[in-house]
Structure formats: C-alpha cells, structure tokens
Amino acid sequence: MDLRARNKIETSFNFSSIADIIFLLLIFFMLTSSFVTPSGLPVNLPSSRASTIVLQRVNVTITPDLQYFVNERAVPVDQLESALRAALSEQEGVVVLNVDKSVPVEYLVRVAGIATLLEAKVSIATKPETAR
C-alpha cells in the first residue's frame, strides 16, 4: 500500500511581488526627496501659515549680515543683477528668496525688483507656522 501524499507542497516563495513593491517605494522616495532642497546657508526664515514647498530654480539668499548668495555662491550687491541674469539664462525663470527675518524689507524689495525686471517669477521662502 502506498501511503504517500499525492499533492506535493511547494516550499519556495515567489519574491517578485516584494521586489516590485520595494522598487516602487524606492522610486517614490527618490522623486519626493528631490523636491526639497534645503539651503546650506544660516538664514532664519520667517514663518507663514501658507508655507508651501516650491520647486527651486534660482535660489537667492540674504544673510543677517547682508551678504547676498545666488545658488549658494557669494555675490557682491553691485553684481547681483548680472549674476541673476546668468542664473536665469540657464534655468527656468523662478527666483526663490531666502531672506533672514531680521533683514529690512528694502533689501528683499531690491532683489525682487531685479528679478521682476528680468521677467522672473518671485517666491519668498518661509517655514511653516507652528500651532499654538
């Protein structure tokens, strides 16, 4: 008499579906991490209720000691327009202003005016307002 089972149980596991999920998660994190490009310059941004993330094209930073940086490269104030013109010729016309909250508004307006003359859209970077 043959008492062995007729249906053999397969002990292997198919990893293709897990590999697909991991691959999709990897793509998701790679795409979402490129949207946020933190500035490496020490700037204390003002807070805003409507703080959204903007895909940065040309990044202009004004530090508390009134130093100007275009895409993290120091630029003298008298060469700011030419530096912005060169940066905008390489990339799309969006300028993101990272201005320390202690900097007077006139300096922000000066850079925004130069960017507007160069027909670029201007956005002011803020940090999200914390709930009270």
PyRosetta script that sets phi, psi and omega in degrees:
from pyrosetta import init, pose_from_sequence

init()
pose = pose_from_sequence("MDLRARNKIETSFNFSSIADIIFLLLIFFMLTSSFVTPSGLPVNLPSSRASTIVLQRVNVTITPDLQYFVNERAVPVDQLESALRAALSEQEGVVVLNVDKSVPVEYLVRVAGIATLLEAKVSIATKPETAR")
pose.set_psi(1, 132.7)
pose.set_omega(1, -178.6)
pose.set_phi(2, -97.1)
pose.set_psi(2, 108.8)
pose.set_omega(2, -176.0)
pose.set_phi(3, -99.4)
pose.set_psi(3, 7.4)
pose.set_omega(3, 179.4)
pose.set_phi(4, -74.1)
pose.set_psi(4, 148.1)
pose.set_omega(4, 179.9)
pose.set_phi(5, -71.3)
pose.set_psi(5, 144.3)
pose.set_omega(5, -178.5)
pose.set_phi(6, -82.3)
pose.set_psi(6, -30.4)
pose.set_omega(6, 179.9)
pose.set_phi(7, -94.2)
pose.set_psi(7, 117.3)
pose.set_omega(7, 178.7)
pose.set_phi(8, -89.4)
pose.set_psi(8, 136.0)
pose.set_omega(8, 179.0)
pose.set_phi(9, -87.8)
pose.set_psi(9, 126.7)
pose.set_omega(9, -179.9)
pose.set_phi(10, -86.4)
pose.set_psi(10, 126.5)
pose.set_omega(10, -174.7)
pose.set_phi(11, -96.5)
pose.set_psi(11, 2.2)
pose.set_omega(11, 179.3)
pose.set_phi(12, -87.2)
pose.set_psi(12, 156.4)
pose.set_omega(12, -178.7)
pose.set_phi(13, -120.9)
pose.set_psi(13, 137.2)
pose.set_omega(13, -178.7)
pose.set_phi(14, -86.7)
pose.set_psi(14, 113.5)
pose.set_omega(14, -177.0)
pose.set_phi(15, -91.4)
pose.set_psi(15, 2.5)
pose.set_omega(15, -175.2)
pose.set_phi(16, -66.0)
pose.set_psi(16, -37.1)
pose.set_omega(16, 179.8)
pose.set_phi(17, -70.0)
pose.set_psi(17, -36.1)
pose.set_omega(17, 177.2)
pose.set_phi(18, -68.2)
pose.set_psi(18, -38.9)
pose.set_omega(18, 178.0)
pose.set_phi(19, -64.2)
pose.set_psi(19, -38.6)
pose.set_omega(19, 177.1)
pose.set_phi(20, -63.3)
pose.set_psi(20, -43.8)
pose.set_omega(20, 179.9)
pose.set_phi(21, -64.1)
pose.set_psi(21, -44.8)
pose.set_omega(21, 179.6)
pose.set_phi(22, -64.1)
pose.set_psi(22, -40.2)
pose.set_omega(22, 178.0)
pose.set_phi(23, -62.8)
pose.set_psi(23, -43.7)
pose.set_omega(23, 178.0)
pose.set_phi(24, -64.3)
pose.set_psi(24, -39.9)
pose.set_omega(24, 176.6)
pose.set_phi(25, -64.3)
pose.set_psi(25, -40.1)
pose.set_omega(25, 177.7)
pose.set_phi(26, -61.1)
pose.set_psi(26, -45.4)
pose.set_omega(26, 177.7)
pose.set_phi(27, -62.8)
pose.set_psi(27, -43.0)
pose.set_omega(27, 179.8)
pose.set_phi(28, -59.1)
pose.set_psi(28, -48.4)
pose.set_omega(28, -178.1)
pose.set_phi(29, -69.0)
pose.set_psi(29, -33.2)
pose.set_omega(29, 176.9)
pose.set_phi(30, -66.5)
pose.set_psi(30, -40.7)
pose.set_omega(30, -179.8)
pose.set_phi(31, -70.9)
pose.set_psi(31, -42.7)
pose.set_omega(31, -177.3)
pose.set_phi(32, -74.5)
pose.set_psi(32, -27.7)
pose.set_omega(32, -179.9)
pose.set_phi(33, -74.3)
pose.set_psi(33, -22.1)
pose.set_omega(33, -180.0)
pose.set_phi(34, -78.8)
pose.set_psi(34, -13.8)
pose.set_omega(34, 179.4)
pose.set_phi(35, -76.2)
pose.set_psi(35, -26.3)
pose.set_omega(35, -178.6)
pose.set_phi(36, -104.5)
pose.set_psi(36, 113.6)
pose.set_omega(36, 177.5)
pose.set_phi(37, -119.7)
pose.set_psi(37, 96.9)
pose.set_omega(37, -176.9)
pose.set_phi(38, -68.9)
pose.set_psi(38, 144.9)
pose.set_omega(38, 178.0)
pose.set_phi(39, -80.9)
pose.set_psi(39, 135.1)
pose.set_omega(39, -179.8)
pose.set_phi(40, -86.2)
pose.set_psi(40, 4.3)
pose.set_omega(40, -178.0)
pose.set_phi(41, -94.4)
pose.set_psi(41, 145.0)
pose.set_omega(41, -176.7)
pose.set_phi(42, -77.2)
pose.set_psi(42, 91.8)
pose.set_omega(42, -179.9)
pose.set_phi(43, -128.2)
pose.set_psi(43, 130.3)
pose.set_omega(43, 176.8)
pose.set_phi(44, -94.3)
pose.set_psi(44, 98.4)
pose.set_omega(44, -175.4)
pose.set_phi(45, -73.6)
pose.set_psi(45, 148.5)
pose.set_omega(45, 173.8)
pose.set_phi(46, -71.3)
pose.set_psi(46, 159.5)
pose.set_omega(46, 180.0)
pose.set_phi(47, -99.4)
pose.set_psi(47, 154.4)
pose.set_omega(47, -178.7)
pose.set_phi(48, -147.6)
pose.set_psi(48, 148.3)
pose.set_omega(48, 177.4)
pose.set_phi(49, -70.1)
pose.set_psi(49, -35.4)
pose.set_omega(49, -176.4)
pose.set_phi(50, -99.8)
pose.set_psi(50, 46.8)
pose.set_omega(50, -179.5)
pose.set_phi(51, -79.8)
pose.set_psi(51, 117.6)
pose.set_omega(51, 177.8)
pose.set_phi(52, -124.2)
pose.set_psi(52, 161.1)
pose.set_omega(52, 179.5)
pose.set_phi(53, -90.6)
pose.set_psi(53, 126.6)
pose.set_omega(53, 178.6)
pose.set_phi(54, -111.3)
pose.set_psi(54, 135.6)
pose.set_omega(54, 176.2)
pose.set_phi(55, -65.9)
pose.set_psi(55, 114.6)
pose.set_omega(55, -171.6)
pose.set_phi(56, -80.2)
pose.set_psi(56, 133.7)
pose.set_omega(56, 176.0)
pose.set_phi(57, -107.8)
pose.set_psi(57, -69.0)
pose.set_omega(57, 176.9)
pose.set_phi(58, -113.7)
pose.set_psi(58, 123.4)
pose.set_omega(58, -174.5)
pose.set_phi(59, -106.9)
pose.set_psi(59, 118.9)
pose.set_omega(59, 177.3)
pose.set_phi(60, -113.4)
pose.set_psi(60, 125.9)
pose.set_omega(60, -178.2)
pose.set_phi(61, -119.5)
pose.set_psi(61, 135.6)
pose.set_omega(61, 173.4)
pose.set_phi(62, -119.3)
pose.set_psi(62, 117.3)
pose.set_omega(62, -177.6)
pose.set_phi(63, -83.7)
pose.set_psi(63, 168.3)
pose.set_omega(63, 179.9)
pose.set_phi(64, -60.3)
pose.set_psi(64, -27.3)
pose.set_omega(64, 178.2)
pose.set_phi(65, -93.0)
pose.set_psi(65, 22.0)
pose.set_omega(65, 173.6)
pose.set_phi(66, 60.2)
pose.set_psi(66, 40.2)
pose.set_omega(66, 171.2)
pose.set_phi(67, -95.8)
pose.set_psi(67, 140.4)
pose.set_omega(67, -178.0)
pose.set_phi(68, -105.7)
pose.set_psi(68, 138.1)
pose.set_omega(68, 178.1)
pose.set_phi(69, -132.1)
pose.set_psi(69, 130.8)
pose.set_omega(69, 173.8)
pose.set_phi(70, -112.8)
pose.set_psi(70, 115.4)
pose.set_omega(70, -174.9)
pose.set_phi(71, 52.1)
pose.set_psi(71, 46.8)
pose.set_omega(71, 176.9)
pose.set_phi(72, 63.7)
pose.set_psi(72, 22.2)
pose.set_omega(72, 175.5)
pose.set_phi(73, -115.5)
pose.set_psi(73, 124.4)
pose.set_omega(73, -177.4)
pose.set_phi(74, -63.0)
pose.set_psi(74, 135.2)
pose.set_omega(74, -178.5)
pose.set_phi(75, -135.8)
pose.set_psi(75, 130.3)
pose.set_omega(75, 174.0)
pose.set_phi(76, -66.0)
pose.set_psi(76, 150.9)
pose.set_omega(76, -174.9)
pose.set_phi(77, -61.3)
pose.set_psi(77, -31.7)
pose.set_omega(77, -179.3)
pose.set_phi(78, -75.8)
pose.set_psi(78, -15.3)
pose.set_omega(78, 178.1)
pose.set_phi(79, -107.0)
pose.set_psi(79, 12.2)
pose.set_omega(79, -175.7)
pose.set_phi(80, -65.2)
pose.set_psi(80, -42.4)
pose.set_omega(80, -178.7)
pose.set_phi(81, -63.9)
pose.set_psi(81, -43.4)
pose.set_omega(81, -180.0)
pose.set_phi(82, -68.1)
pose.set_psi(82, -35.9)
pose.set_omega(82, 177.9)
pose.set_phi(83, -67.3)
pose.set_psi(83, -40.4)
pose.set_omega(83, 177.4)
pose.set_phi(84, -66.8)
pose.set_psi(84, -40.3)
pose.set_omega(84, 179.3)
pose.set_phi(85, -61.5)
pose.set_psi(85, -42.8)
pose.set_omega(85, 179.2)
pose.set_phi(86, -66.4)
pose.set_psi(86, -41.4)
pose.set_omega(86, -179.7)
pose.set_phi(87, -68.6)
pose.set_psi(87, -37.2)
pose.set_omega(87, -179.8)
pose.set_phi(88, -74.7)
pose.set_psi(88, -22.7)
pose.set_omega(88, 177.6)
pose.set_phi(89, -72.6)
pose.set_psi(89, -26.5)
pose.set_omega(89, -179.5)
pose.set_phi(90, -85.7)
pose.set_psi(90, -28.2)
pose.set_omega(90, -172.9)
pose.set_phi(91, -129.7)
pose.set_psi(91, 175.1)
pose.set_omega(91, 178.8)
pose.set_phi(92, -64.0)
pose.set_psi(92, 151.5)
pose.set_omega(92, -174.3)
pose.set_phi(93, -76.9)
pose.set_psi(93, 60.4)
pose.set_omega(93, 174.9)
pose.set_phi(94, -125.6)
pose.set_psi(94, 123.7)
pose.set_omega(94, 179.5)
pose.set_phi(95, -112.9)
pose.set_psi(95, 124.1)
pose.set_omega(95, 177.3)
pose.set_phi(96, -104.4)
pose.set_psi(96, 122.0)
pose.set_omega(96, -178.1)
pose.set_phi(97, -96.4)
pose.set_psi(97, 119.6)
pose.set_omega(97, 173.1)
pose.set_phi(98, -106.1)
pose.set_psi(98, 96.6)
pose.set_omega(98, -174.9)
pose.set_phi(99, -116.0)
pose.set_psi(99, 129.3)
pose.set_omega(99, 176.9)
pose.set_phi(100, -60.9)
pose.set_psi(100, 143.4)
pose.set_omega(100, -176.0)
pose.set_phi(101, -69.9)
pose.set_psi(101, -11.8)
pose.set_omega(101, 177.3)
pose.set_phi(102, -88.6)
pose.set_psi(102, -7.4)
pose.set_omega(102, -179.3)
pose.set_phi(103, -77.8)
pose.set_psi(103, 132.4)
pose.set_omega(103, 177.5)
pose.set_phi(104, -60.6)
pose.set_psi(104, 150.7)
pose.set_omega(104, -174.0)
pose.set_phi(105, -62.7)
pose.set_psi(105, -29.5)
pose.set_omega(105, -177.1)
pose.set_phi(106, -58.8)
pose.set_psi(106, -31.7)
pose.set_omega(106, 179.6)
pose.set_phi(107, -73.2)
pose.set_psi(107, -37.9)
pose.set_omega(107, 175.7)
pose.set_phi(108, -64.4)
pose.set_psi(108, -43.4)
pose.set_omega(108, -179.0)
pose.set_phi(109, -65.2)
pose.set_psi(109, -35.7)
pose.set_omega(109, 178.7)
pose.set_phi(110, -61.4)
pose.set_psi(110, -47.4)
pose.set_omega(110, -179.4)
pose.set_phi(111, -68.6)
pose.set_psi(111, -40.8)
pose.set_omega(111, 178.8)
pose.set_phi(112, -63.4)
pose.set_psi(112, -37.4)
pose.set_omega(112, 177.8)
pose.set_phi(113, -65.1)
pose.set_psi(113, -41.3)
pose.set_omega(113, 177.5)
pose.set_phi(114, -63.7)
pose.set_psi(114, -43.2)
pose.set_omega(114, -179.9)
pose.set_phi(115, -65.7)
pose.set_psi(115, -37.6)
pose.set_omega(115, 178.4)
pose.set_phi(116, -67.0)
pose.set_psi(116, -39.4)
pose.set_omega(116, 176.1)
pose.set_phi(117, -61.6)
pose.set_psi(117, -31.0)
pose.set_omega(117, 178.6)
pose.set_phi(118, -87.0)
pose.set_psi(118, 11.0)
pose.set_omega(118, 177.4)
pose.set_phi(119, 59.7)
pose.set_psi(119, 43.8)
pose.set_omega(119, 177.6)
pose.set_phi(120, -110.9)
pose.set_psi(120, 150.3)
pose.set_omega(120, 173.2)
pose.set_phi(121, -79.0)
pose.set_psi(121, 141.9)
pose.set_omega(121, -176.9)
pose.set_phi(122, -115.3)
pose.set_psi(122, 133.5)
pose.set_omega(122, 176.7)
pose.set_phi(123, -131.6)
pose.set_psi(123, 140.2)
pose.set_omega(123, -180.0)
pose.set_phi(124, -103.7)
pose.set_psi(124, 124.5)
pose.set_omega(124, -179.5)
pose.set_phi(125, -77.0)
pose.set_psi(125, 135.0)
pose.set_omega(125, 175.7)
pose.set_phi(126, -136.2)
pose.set_psi(126, 165.0)
pose.set_omega(126, 172.8)
pose.set_phi(127, -104.0)
pose.set_psi(127, 153.4)
pose.set_omega(127, -178.1)
pose.set_phi(128, -62.8)
pose.set_psi(128, 141.6)
pose.set_omega(128, 178.1)
pose.set_phi(129, -75.8)
pose.set_psi(129, 134.2)
pose.set_omega(129, 179.9)
pose.set_phi(130, -81.2)
pose.set_psi(130, 147.2)
pose.set_omega(130, 179.0)
pose.set_phi(131, -70.9)
pose.set_psi(131, 141.2)
pose.set_omega(131, -179.1)
pose.set_phi(132, -105.3)
pose.dump_pdb("model.pdb")
